[in-house]
């Protein structure tokens, strides 16, 4: 199913829900009542269908097979990563990520084995949402997308752009849909163990997922070194310039893998997410 069809229900919900945001005051989530409704829909869908399918996948496919599936989709992802490296002028990193594609596609049997990491080519994480952030575009309002999970205005646009440049775009519609579903099941299966943290913590799952997602994405945009956020009660420094990541980072920077950037992703797409 084209992503434009998946996003169509969101447009309808936005039109019907923009007038019902009273009682919520998080500036990063002005559509919180609407987003919570979408989250409940995603969570119900996850509990009824997606999570059982993911458990079945784990039960049927042995660990080495799941690793090969993860490697295959990681190799496809490296195509988008390399493209966004170039758009962010990270040319050294782009060369490295293009090398990953060549190595894994050849020595890695079409991407089933991650030969590139074994030979010292580090895996990176870049997408068009990060590219927009790199050039100073703010994230905009937080959005919980139907079927797709946590996002934002900027990341939603980035997600759409990434689908247009994905290696799967040239596949026939039925093959593309099958690939998308397989990738979704794979991602969901990778979260089965980590979601126990949410189940046992007794937290508001919606708020936790939202805050974790926004923090993680901000860390990615700044390659793991985001500037400290200013709180409302702090005095403004008129002499302190506001810099985008593009102004802060050098063109050849490759340091986008840090503990701050990698500590959250396992939690941001739990039920109600992807």
Residue frames relative to the residue before (quaternion, step in Angstrom):
aa qw qx qy qz dx dy dz
X 1.0000 0.0000 0.0000 0.0000 0.00 0.00 0.00
X 0.4683 -0.6785 0.4775 0.3040 3.63 -0.75 0.95
X 0.5663 -0.6330 0.4004 0.3439 3.54 -0.99 0.78
X 0.5671 0.5960 -0.3938 0.4101 3.59 1.15 -0.50
X 0.6450 0.5032 -0.3250 0.4745 3.58 1.11 -0.62
X 0.6345 0.5240 -0.3350 0.4589 3.56 1.10 -0.68
X 0.7016 0.4642 -0.2677 0.4697 3.57 1.07 -0.72
X 0.4914 0.6878 -0.4247 0.3242 3.61 1.21 -0.34
X 0.6493 0.5052 -0.3499 0.4480 3.66 0.88 -0.77
X 0.5956 0.5731 -0.3699 0.4243 3.58 1.11 -0.61
X 0.6398 0.5323 -0.3313 0.4444 3.58 0.94 -0.84
X 0.6473 0.5144 -0.3138 0.4667 3.56 1.00 -0.85
X 0.6706 0.4995 -0.2948 0.4624 3.57 0.95 -0.91
X 0.6271 0.5414 -0.3416 0.4437 3.57 1.04 -0.74
X 0.6629 0.5090 -0.3064 0.4557 3.56 0.95 -0.84
X 0.7287 0.4326 -0.2413 0.4729 3.56 1.02 -0.78
X 0.7670 0.4204 -0.1975 0.4427 3.57 1.15 -0.52
X 0.4837 0.7006 -0.4312 0.2988 3.59 1.21 -0.19
X 0.6965 0.4780 -0.2840 0.4536 3.60 1.11 -0.52
X 0.6908 0.4821 -0.2702 0.4662 3.60 1.26 0.01
X 0.4015 0.7478 -0.4476 0.2816 3.59 1.03 0.72
X 0.3873 0.7266 -0.4918 0.2833 3.61 1.20 0.21
X 0.7376 0.3965 -0.3056 0.4531 3.54 -1.13 0.73
X 0.7125 0.3469 -0.2416 0.5600 3.60 1.25 -0.13
X 0.0925 -0.8479 0.5216 -0.0227 3.56 -0.72 1.09
X 0.3963 0.6952 -0.5115 0.3131 3.61 1.12 0.43
X 0.3805 -0.7656 0.4609 0.2381 3.64 -0.42 1.13
X 0.6547 0.5040 -0.3192 0.4642 3.57 1.16 -0.46
X 0.7648 0.2789 -0.1404 0.5636 3.58 1.27 -0.32
X 0.0065 0.8507 -0.5253 0.0153 3.62 0.60 1.07
X 0.7088 0.4077 -0.2507 0.5182 3.60 1.21 -0.38
X 0.1602 0.8555 -0.4850 0.0856 3.58 1.15 0.56
X 0.6453 0.5027 -0.3663 0.4435 3.68 0.80 -0.73
X 0.6589 0.4942 -0.2979 0.4826 3.57 0.97 -0.86
X 0.6663 0.5101 -0.3049 0.4504 3.56 0.89 -0.93
X 0.6389 0.5180 -0.3319 0.4618 3.58 1.02 -0.73
X 0.6231 0.5311 -0.3395 0.4631 3.58 1.06 -0.69
X 0.6564 0.4898 -0.3040 0.4867 3.56 0.98 -0.86
X 0.6205 0.5435 -0.3390 0.4523 3.58 1.03 -0.76
X 0.6492 0.5116 -0.3196 0.4633 3.59 0.94 -0.86
X 0.6312 0.5197 -0.3275 0.4735 3.58 1.04 -0.78
X 0.6737 0.4932 -0.2960 0.4640 3.59 0.87 -0.95
X 0.6569 0.5202 -0.3102 0.4490 3.56 0.99 -0.88
X 0.6456 0.5084 -0.3217 0.4703 3.58 0.99 -0.81
X 0.6461 0.5135 -0.3105 0.4716 3.57 1.00 -0.83
X 0.6463 0.5278 -0.3141 0.4527 3.54 1.00 -0.84
X 0.6932 0.4810 -0.2856 0.4545 3.57 0.84 -0.96
X 0.7085 0.4739 -0.2642 0.4513 3.58 1.02 -0.80
X 0.8374 0.1847 -0.0474 0.5123 3.59 0.92 -0.89
X 0.7526 0.4554 -0.2612 0.3975 3.55 0.49 -1.24
X 0.6912 0.4798 -0.2928 0.4541 3.59 0.79 -0.95
X 0.6527 0.4932 -0.3414 0.4628 3.67 0.86 -0.75
X 0.6384 0.5110 -0.3319 0.4704 3.60 1.01 -0.77
X 0.6473 0.5140 -0.3210 0.4624 3.58 0.97 -0.83
X 0.6413 0.5087 -0.3240 0.4744 3.60 1.00 -0.77
X 0.6377 0.5209 -0.3228 0.4668 3.57 1.03 -0.77
X 0.6217 0.5449 -0.3265 0.4582 3.56 1.04 -0.80
X 0.6684 0.4899 -0.2960 0.4749 3.57 0.93 -0.91
X 0.6678 0.5155 -0.3017 0.4443 3.58 1.00 -0.82
X 0.7350 0.4379 -0.2278 0.4648 3.58 0.99 -0.83
X 0.7558 0.3535 -0.1954 0.5154 3.58 0.92 -0.91
X 0.3959 -0.7285 0.5001 0.2501 3.63 -0.64 1.03
X 0.7093 -0.4928 0.3087 0.3984 3.55 -1.24 0.50
X 0.6567 0.4923 -0.3488 0.4525 3.67 0.84 -0.76
X 0.6373 0.5207 -0.3295 0.4628 3.60 1.04 -0.69
X 0.6543 0.5007 -0.3158 0.4706 3.59 0.98 -0.81
X 0.6128 0.5432 -0.3443 0.4592 3.57 1.09 -0.69
X 0.6550 0.5046 -0.3137 0.4669 3.59 0.97 -0.81
X 0.6291 0.5178 -0.3330 0.4746 3.59 1.04 -0.74
X 0.6426 0.5161 -0.3190 0.4678 3.59 0.96 -0.85
X 0.6553 0.5127 -0.3075 0.4617 3.57 0.97 -0.87
X 0.6339 0.5466 -0.3314 0.4354 3.58 0.97 -0.83
X 0.7114 0.4339 -0.2607 0.4875 3.57 0.84 -0.96
X 0.5912 0.5534 -0.3643 0.4600 3.59 1.13 -0.55
X 0.6403 0.5189 -0.3228 0.4654 3.57 1.04 -0.75
X 0.6275 0.5066 -0.3327 0.4888 3.60 1.02 -0.71
X 0.6469 0.5338 -0.3127 0.4460 3.56 0.98 -0.86
X 0.6092 0.5788 -0.3549 0.4098 3.59 1.06 -0.69
X 0.5565 0.5812 -0.3990 0.4396 3.60 1.18 -0.41
X 0.6834 0.4615 -0.2739 0.4949 3.59 0.92 -0.94
X 0.6139 0.5518 -0.3471 0.4451 3.57 1.03 -0.77
X 0.6715 0.5034 -0.2996 0.4538 3.57 0.88 -0.95
X 0.6396 0.5281 -0.3228 0.4558 3.58 0.97 -0.85
X 0.7071 0.4442 -0.2656 0.4819 3.58 0.92 -0.89
X 0.5239 0.5864 -0.4120 0.4604 3.59 1.20 -0.38
X 0.6812 0.4929 -0.2847 0.4604 3.56 0.88 -1.01
X 0.6631 0.5105 -0.3061 0.4539 3.58 0.94 -0.87
X 0.7057 0.4124 -0.2511 0.5184 3.59 1.21 -0.52
X 0.4558 -0.7166 0.4158 0.3252 3.58 1.35 0.18
X 0.4152 0.6622 -0.5008 0.3718 3.58 1.14 0.67
X 0.0686 -0.8793 0.4704 0.0286 3.53 0.57 1.19
X 0.6176 0.5278 -0.3475 0.4681 3.58 1.06 -0.68
X 0.6688 0.4859 -0.2912 0.4814 3.56 0.94 -0.90
X 0.6173 0.5449 -0.3439 0.4514 3.59 1.04 -0.74
X 0.6400 0.5207 -0.3224 0.4640 3.58 0.99 -0.81
X 0.6548 0.5135 -0.3039 0.4640 3.56 0.99 -0.86
X 0.6997 0.4695 -0.2788 0.4607 3.57 0.88 -0.94
X 0.6111 0.5172 -0.3544 0.4832 3.58 1.10 -0.59
X 0.6103 0.5416 -0.3380 0.4691 3.57 1.12 -0.68
X 0.6059 0.5495 -0.3531 0.4543 3.59 1.06 -0.72
X 0.6498 0.5210 -0.3225 0.4497 3.58 0.93 -0.88
X 0.6729 0.5054 -0.2996 0.4495 3.58 0.86 -0.96
X 0.6894 0.4874 -0.2820 0.4556 3.56 0.88 -0.98
X 0.7229 0.4482 -0.2646 0.4544 3.59 0.78 -0.99
X 0.6453 0.5181 -0.3295 0.4544 3.59 1.07 -0.63
X 0.7295 0.3878 -0.2240 0.5170 3.58 1.11 -0.66
X 0.7824 0.3131 -0.1694 0.5110 3.57 0.36 -1.24
X 0.7120 0.4550 -0.2539 0.4708 3.57 1.14 -0.57
X 0.4886 -0.7055 0.4137 0.3040 3.59 1.21 0.48
X 0.7664 -0.3740 0.1949 0.4845 3.54 0.71 1.12
X 0.6995 -0.4712 0.2626 0.4688 3.55 1.22 0.41
X 0.4754 0.6875 -0.4410 0.3267 3.59 1.21 -0.03
X 0.7455 0.2456 -0.1655 0.5971 3.57 1.22 -0.47
X 0.3636 -0.7272 0.5419 0.2129 3.57 -1.02 0.81
X 0.0338 -0.8319 0.5535 -0.0230 3.55 0.41 1.25
X 0.5936 0.6041 -0.3662 0.3855 3.59 1.11 -0.64
X 0.6589 0.4963 -0.3166 0.4683 3.59 0.89 -0.88
X 0.6428 0.5368 -0.3153 0.4464 3.56 1.02 -0.82
X 0.7290 0.3946 -0.2314 0.5092 3.59 1.16 -0.54
X 0.6871 -0.5451 0.2614 0.4031 3.57 1.23 0.41
X 0.5400 0.5949 -0.4225 0.4195 3.62 1.23 0.23
X 0.3108 -0.8026 0.4881 0.1451 3.54 -0.29 1.32
X 0.4345 -0.6716 0.5407 0.2604 3.56 -1.13 0.76
X 0.1157 -0.7933 0.5957 0.0493 3.59 -0.94 0.94
X 0.3040 -0.7364 0.5804 0.1683 3.52 -1.33 0.29
X 0.2311 0.7465 -0.5936 0.1925 3.56 -0.45 1.24
X 0.0555 0.7699 -0.6353 0.0249 3.56 -1.14 0.67
X 0.6964 -0.4975 0.3007 0.4208 3.58 -1.23 0.21
X 0.5638 0.5722 -0.3907 0.4495 3.59 1.15 -0.45
X 0.6577 0.4839 -0.3018 0.4921 3.58 1.02 -0.79
X 0.6149 0.5481 -0.3465 0.4488 3.57 1.06 -0.73
X 0.6409 0.5067 -0.3238 0.4771 3.59 0.97 -0.82
X 0.6580 0.5007 -0.3043 0.4731 3.57 0.98 -0.82
X 0.6070 0.5712 -0.3443 0.4321 3.57 1.04 -0.76
X 0.7436 0.3763 -0.2078 0.5121 3.55 1.04 -0.79
X 0.7065 -0.5394 0.2452 0.3871 3.56 1.16 0.63
X 0.4804 0.6528 -0.4535 0.3706 3.60 1.22 0.18
X 0.3963 -0.7344 0.5016 0.2278 3.60 -0.69 1.06
X 0.6246 -0.5796 0.3762 0.3639 3.55 -1.20 0.50
X 0.3258 -0.7373 0.5283 0.2665 3.60 1.07 -0.61
X 0.7641 -0.3634 0.2636 0.4632 3.53 -1.30 -0.23
X 0.5060 -0.6152 0.5147 0.3172 3.53 -1.19 0.66
X 0.0700 -0.7933 0.6046 0.0180 3.56 -1.04 0.83
X 0.1942 -0.7128 0.6570 0.1505 3.53 -1.14 0.72
X 0.2071 -0.8257 0.5170 0.0889 3.56 -0.28 1.27
X 0.5266 -0.6123 0.4749 0.3497 3.61 -0.99 0.73
X 0.8388 0.1458 -0.1640 0.4983 3.57 -0.96 0.99
X 0.7682 0.4144 -0.1952 0.4474 3.61 0.95 -0.86
X 0.4530 -0.7374 0.4104 0.2874 3.58 1.19 -0.40
X 0.8362 -0.2260 0.1373 0.4804 3.60 -1.25 -0.46
X 0.1710 0.7590 -0.6138 0.1341 3.55 -1.05 0.84
X 0.2481 -0.7120 0.6171 0.2251 3.54 -1.30 -0.44
X 0.7019 -0.4278 0.3212 0.4703 3.57 -1.24 0.10
X 0.6841 0.4788 -0.2880 0.4688 3.58 0.86 -0.95
X 0.7088 0.4621 -0.2762 0.4558 3.58 0.83 -0.95
X 0.5885 0.5582 -0.3684 0.4543 3.58 1.16 -0.52
X 0.6401 0.4967 -0.3095 0.4977 3.56 1.03 -0.82
X 0.6525 0.5208 -0.3080 0.4562 3.56 0.98 -0.84
X 0.6334 0.5367 -0.3262 0.4520 3.55 1.02 -0.81
X 0.6491 0.5097 -0.3114 0.4711 3.56 0.98 -0.84
X 0.6563 0.5085 -0.3109 0.4627 3.57 0.95 -0.87
X 0.6516 0.5216 -0.3195 0.4487 3.58 0.99 -0.80
X 0.6297 0.5261 -0.3518 0.4505 3.61 1.04 -0.64
X 0.6477 0.5271 -0.3200 0.4476 3.60 1.10 -0.63
X 0.7491 0.3503 -0.1995 0.5257 3.59 1.18 -0.49
X 0.4076 0.7259 -0.4639 0.3028 3.59 1.27 0.13
X 0.5702 -0.6008 0.4325 0.3563 3.61 -1.07 0.64
X 0.6570 0.5244 -0.3142 0.4412 3.61 1.18 -0.46
X 0.4561 0.7191 -0.4411 0.2835 3.60 1.24 -0.17
X 0.6900 0.4869 -0.2798 0.4566 3.60 1.12 -0.59
X 0.4968 0.6471 -0.4353 0.3806 3.57 1.25 -0.05
X 0.5871 -0.5301 0.4579 0.4057 3.54 -1.26 0.32
X 0.6635 -0.5412 0.3231 0.4032 3.62 -1.05 0.68
X 0.6799 0.4850 -0.3152 0.4507 3.61 0.83 -0.87
X 0.6545 0.4968 -0.3150 0.4749 3.59 1.03 -0.74
X 0.6422 0.5211 -0.3211 0.4615 3.57 1.03 -0.79
X 0.6519 0.5085 -0.3140 0.4667 3.58 1.00 -0.82
X 0.6446 0.5165 -0.3200 0.4641 3.57 0.98 -0.81
X 0.6484 0.5129 -0.3130 0.4675 3.57 1.00 -0.83
X 0.6504 0.5173 -0.3114 0.4609 3.57 0.98 -0.86
X 0.6609 0.4995 -0.3060 0.4691 3.59 0.96 -0.85
X 0.6457 0.5172 -0.3204 0.4614 3.57 0.97 -0.84
X 0.6490 0.5073 -0.3125 0.4730 3.57 1.01 -0.80
X 0.6424 0.5290 -0.3200 0.4529 3.58 1.02 -0.78
X 0.6525 0.4985 -0.3072 0.4809 3.58 0.97 -0.85
X 0.6280 0.5400 -0.3256 0.4561 3.56 1.01 -0.83
X 0.6780 0.4876 -0.2966 0.4633 3.58 0.83 -0.97
X 0.6647 0.5082 -0.3097 0.4517 3.58 0.94 -0.87
X 0.6445 0.5266 -0.3276 0.4471 3.58 1.00 -0.77
X 0.6407 0.5369 -0.3235 0.4435 3.57 1.10 -0.66
X 0.6874 0.4851 -0.2738 0.4661 3.59 1.25 -0.32
X 0.4340 0.7472 -0.4414 0.2417 3.59 1.23 -0.23
X 0.7073 0.4439 -0.2749 0.4765 3.59 0.89 -0.85
X 0.6916 0.5144 -0.2949 0.4123 3.58 0.86 -0.94
X 0.6240 0.5709 -0.3592 0.3946 3.61 1.05 -0.62
X 0.4860 0.6598 -0.4426 0.3642 3.61 1.21 -0.16
X 0.5556 0.6034 -0.3870 0.4213 3.58 1.20 -0.50
X 0.6729 0.4807 -0.2899 0.4817 3.57 1.01 -0.82
X 0.6581 0.5355 -0.3149 0.4254 3.56 0.97 -0.83
X 0.7557 0.3952 -0.2055 0.4801 3.57 1.04 -0.75
X 0.6105 0.6028 -0.3523 0.3738 3.60 1.16 -0.44
X 0.3273 -0.7718 0.4873 0.2444 3.59 1.15 -0.48
X 0.4147 0.7137 -0.4623 0.3239 3.58 1.17 0.58
X 0.5642 -0.5114 0.4955 0.4178 3.51 -1.35 0.10
X 0.3705 -0.7788 0.4578 0.2160 3.58 -0.21 1.28
X 0.6397 0.5383 -0.3392 0.4313 3.59 0.91 -0.85
X 0.6953 0.4747 -0.2769 0.4631 3.58 0.80 -1.02
X 0.6440 0.5282 -0.3256 0.4476 3.56 0.99 -0.84
X 0.6696 0.4931 -0.2993 0.4679 3.59 0.90 -0.94
X 0.6435 0.5265 -0.3233 0.4518 3.58 0.95 -0.87
X 0.7134 0.4586 -0.2746 0.4532 3.58 0.72 -1.06
X 0.6405 0.5169 -0.3250 0.4659 3.58 1.02 -0.77
X 0.6468 0.5224 -0.3200 0.4542 3.57 0.96 -0.85
X 0.6926 0.4801 -0.2884 0.4545 3.59 0.77 -1.01
X 0.6471 0.5128 -0.3169 0.4668 3.58 1.00 -0.79
X 0.6658 0.5113 -0.2971 0.4550 3.55 0.95 -0.92
X 0.6739 0.4897 -0.3032 0.4627 3.57 0.90 -0.90
X 0.6292 0.5224 -0.3395 0.4648 3.60 0.99 -0.75
X 0.6379 0.5217 -0.3233 0.4652 3.57 1.01 -0.80
X 0.6580 0.5128 -0.3151 0.4526 3.58 0.96 -0.82
X 0.6342 0.5413 -0.3354 0.4386 3.59 0.94 -0.86
X 0.7558 0.3384 -0.1817 0.5304 3.57 1.03 -0.83
X 0.4857 -0.7043 0.4083 0.3184 3.58 1.21 0.51
X 0.7593 -0.4240 0.1987 0.4520 3.53 0.89 1.01
X 0.7363 0.3578 -0.2212 0.5300 3.61 1.23 0.01
X 0.0583 0.8371 -0.5416 0.0503 3.62 0.62 1.07
X 0.5238 -0.6113 0.4751 0.3552 3.60 -1.13 0.55
X 0.5863 -0.5820 0.4237 0.3715 3.54 -1.16 0.57
X 0.4209 -0.7048 0.5130 0.2509 3.55 -0.92 0.94
X 0.3774 -0.7204 0.5400 0.2168 3.57 -1.07 0.81
X 0.3292 -0.7506 0.5432 0.1824 3.55 -0.89 0.96
X 0.6808 -0.5388 0.3204 0.3788 3.54 -1.21 0.56
X 0.7207 0.4534 -0.2618 0.4543 3.61 1.01 -0.73
X 0.5438 0.6049 -0.4086 0.4140 3.58 1.27 0.09
X 0.5015 -0.6539 0.4751 0.3085 3.55 -1.08 0.73
X 0.4734 -0.6687 0.4980 0.2841 3.54 -1.10 0.77
X 0.2439 -0.7339 0.6153 0.1528 3.56 -1.12 0.75
X 0.2989 -0.8043 0.4882 0.1594 3.55 -0.16 1.30
X 0.6877 0.4873 -0.2871 0.4552 3.59 1.17 -0.48
X 0.5962 0.5731 -0.3649 0.4277 3.59 1.27 -0.13
X 0.3012 -0.7761 0.5225 0.1841 3.62 -0.45 1.13
X 0.3636 -0.6959 0.5736 0.2334 3.53 -1.18 0.62
X 0.1023 -0.8339 0.5423 0.0074 3.56 -0.47 1.20
X 0.3835 -0.6701 0.5835 0.2519 3.51 -1.15 0.69
X 0.6612 -0.4843 0.3600 0.4456 3.61 -1.18 0.27
X 0.6115 0.5684 -0.3571 0.4190 3.61 1.04 -0.70
X 0.6751 0.4773 -0.2976 0.4774 3.58 1.08 -0.67
X 0.6980 0.4895 -0.2602 0.4533 3.56 1.16 -0.61
X 0.7567 0.3936 -0.1903 0.4860 3.54 1.02 -0.84
X 0.4427 -0.6716 0.5233 0.2812 3.53 -1.11 0.63
X 0.6616 -0.5457 0.3335 0.3915 3.63 -1.12 0.59
X 0.7562 0.3979 -0.2289 0.4663 3.59 0.95 -0.72
X 0.3494 0.7703 -0.4837 0.2249 3.58 1.19 0.13
X 0.0875 -0.8092 0.5802 0.0314 3.54 -0.93 0.90
X 0.5304 0.6701 -0.3910 0.3416 3.59 1.25 0.04
X 0.2848 0.7639 -0.5381 0.2140 3.57 0.28 1.23
X 0.6317 0.4806 -0.3554 0.4936 3.55 1.20 0.41
X 0.2045 0.7678 -0.5719 0.2041 3.57 -0.27 1.31
X 0.6711 -0.4753 0.3516 0.4474 3.59 -1.19 0.27
X 0.6451 0.5283 -0.3408 0.4343 3.59 0.95 -0.76
X 0.7040 0.4622 -0.2737 0.4646 3.55 1.03 -0.71
X 0.7668 0.3966 -0.2002 0.4632 3.56 1.07 -0.60
X 0.5626 0.6473 -0.3800 0.3466 3.58 1.21 -0.08
X 0.7346 0.4656 -0.2321 0.4355 3.60 1.16 -0.41
X 0.5799 0.6649 -0.4019 0.2452 3.64 0.87 -0.80
X 0.6228 0.5659 -0.3612 0.4018 3.57 1.03 -0.58
X 0.7297 0.4418 -0.2391 0.4638 3.57 1.18 -0.42
X 0.6410 0.5949 -0.3344 0.3514 3.55 1.12 -0.49
X 0.7490 0.3484 -0.2203 0.5187 3.60 1.17 -0.22
X 0.2419 0.7747 -0.5362 0.2322 3.53 1.07 0.75
X 0.7945 -0.3024 0.1648 0.5001 3.65 -1.20 0.12
X 0.7158 0.3113 -0.2953 0.5508 3.47 -0.73 1.15
X 0.6465 0.4429 -0.3026 0.5425 3.50 1.37 -0.10
X 0.7956 -0.2720 0.1987 0.5036 3.55 -1.10 -0.70
